[in-house]
C-alpha cells in the first residue's frame, strides 16, 4: 500500500565517537529548517543594496504520536530535560532513504518538548531540535 505524505527520516544518538543511531518513530510531521543571515554590505558607491551570506541557523520541528517504547523518542525527552548548556545529542536527517542520497548530521539539543494528552485523541509530542554545531551534508552509507 502506498503511503501519502511520507516525511523524512529522523535519527538521534547520544554524542559519542561511534554513534548508535535510533530512529525516531511514529512521526506525524517534521520540518528541517535552514536559514542564513543576510549581511548588508551596501555603500554609497553602489546603486543597489548588496548582501553577503551570513551565519546559518538550523533546526528541526516535528510532531510524534507518543510511544513509550520508542528509543528515539526517549532520547529526545532526555535531551530536553538534561541540565546542560552543550549539545547533548547527534541528529541525522534524511529527506529520502537510499544509497548515495544526501543526509545531514550535526550535534544539537531539544529546545521545546510538549507532551499533550487530549481527550479521545492520540497522545502527541511536539518538539524542536536546535542544531548547535557544524552541519555536515554527506552521502548516506547505510
Secondary structure, DSSP 4 states (H G I P E B T S, - for coil): ---TTPPPEEEEEESSSS---EEPPSEEEEEEEEEEEEEE---TT-SS--EEEEEEEEEEEEEEE--TT-HHHHHHHHHHHS--SS--EEEEEESS-STT-EEEEEEEEEEEEEEE--TTS--EEEEEEEE-SPPEEEE---
